[in-house]
Amino acid sequence: MIAQGALALRELARGGLVPGFSRRAQRAIARPVETAWALTVGQDIHFATTTGKSPRFTDRLLQRYVNRLSLTATGSFRTATALTDVLTLHAPPTSLIRPGVLLSALVGPLRPQLKGPQFTPEELALLDGVRGWS
């Protein structure tokens, strides 16, 4: 987020310090902050302990879509990449409604869900050895 703000300032500074620069700089810096803030607090409304307005229909629909994307991401590289790019602020949230991502969410995970971590026999032996130390 800070890096995105710095990039926005660098781009603005190329035009020089002209009248209105500070206002444009504040707006440019606010864009990535606004996205991060919306991603962070947008989920709070769904917790029972949150006070304030109840989630609207669109809030609940969006939450269901993000939940579906999260599930699909466990078995779809395309969806995992799209979701990670948004959560790390490398892409805008609107990228999650591109046709490929929508189709991926509709189809669901391409691989079956794991029942637990997949370890090699060597890793399992190592873990068993560590458990024996306690």
Backbone hydrogen bonds, N-H to C=O, Kabsch-Sander energy under -0.5 kcal/mol:
donor,donor_aa,acceptor,acceptor_aa,energy
5,G,1,M,-2.1
6,A,2,I,-2.5
7,L,3,A,-2.5
8,A,4,Q,-2.1
9,L,5,G,-2.3
10,R,6,A,-2.5
11,E,7,L,-2.3
12,L,8,A,-2.2
13,A,9,L,-2.7
14,R,10,R,-1.1
15,G,12,L,-1.5
16,G,13,A,-1.9
18,V,16,G,-1.6
21,F,18,V,-2.0
24,R,20,G,-2.3
25,A,21,F,-2.8
26,Q,22,S,-2.4
27,R,23,R,-2.0
28,A,24,R,-2.4
29,I,25,A,-2.5
30,A,26,Q,-1.9
31,R,27,R,-1.2
33,V,29,I,-1.1
34,E,30,A,-3.1
35,T,31,R,-1.9
36,A,32,P,-2.3
37,W,33,V,-2.8
38,A,34,E,-2.6
39,L,35,T,-2.4
40,T,36,A,-2.0
41,V,37,W,-2.8
42,G,38,A,-1.6
43,Q,40,T,-0.7
44,D,41,V,-0.6
45,I,41,V,-0.7
46,H,43,Q,-1.5
47,F,44,D,-1.9
50,T,47,F,-1.6
60,R,56,R,-2.4
61,L,57,F,-2.6
62,L,58,T,-2.4
63,Q,59,D,-2.4
64,R,60,R,-2.3
65,Y,61,L,-2.1
66,V,62,L,-2.6
67,N,63,Q,-2.6
68,R,64,R,-2.3
69,L,65,Y,-2.6
70,S,66,V,-2.5
71,L,67,N,-2.3
72,T,68,R,-2.8
73,A,69,L,-2.5
74,T,70,S,-0.6
74,T,71,L,-1.1
75,G,72,T,-1.9
80,A,76,S,-2.7
81,T,77,F,-2.7
82,A,78,R,-2.3
83,L,79,T,-2.8
84,T,80,A,-2.5
85,D,81,T,-2.6
86,V,82,A,-1.5
87,L,83,L,-2.6
88,T,84,T,-2.1
89,L,86,V,-1.5
90,H,85,D,-2.7
91,A,85,D,-1.7
95,S,92,P,-2.2
96,L,93,P,-2.0
97,I,94,T,-1.6
98,R,95,S,-1.2
102,L,98,R,-2.7
103,L,99,P,-2.7
104,S,100,G,-2.0
105,A,101,V,-2.5
106,L,102,L,-2.2
107,V,103,L,-2.6
108,G,104,S,-2.5
110,L,75,G,-0.9
119,F,117,P,-0.8
124,L,120,T,-2.5
125,A,121,P,-2.2
126,L,122,E,-2.1
127,L,123,E,-2.6
128,D,124,L,-2.7
129,G,125,A,-2.1
130,V,126,L,-2.2
131,R,127,L,-2.4
132,G,128,D,-1.4
133,W,129,G,-0.5
133,W,130,V,-1.2
134,S,131,R,-1.0
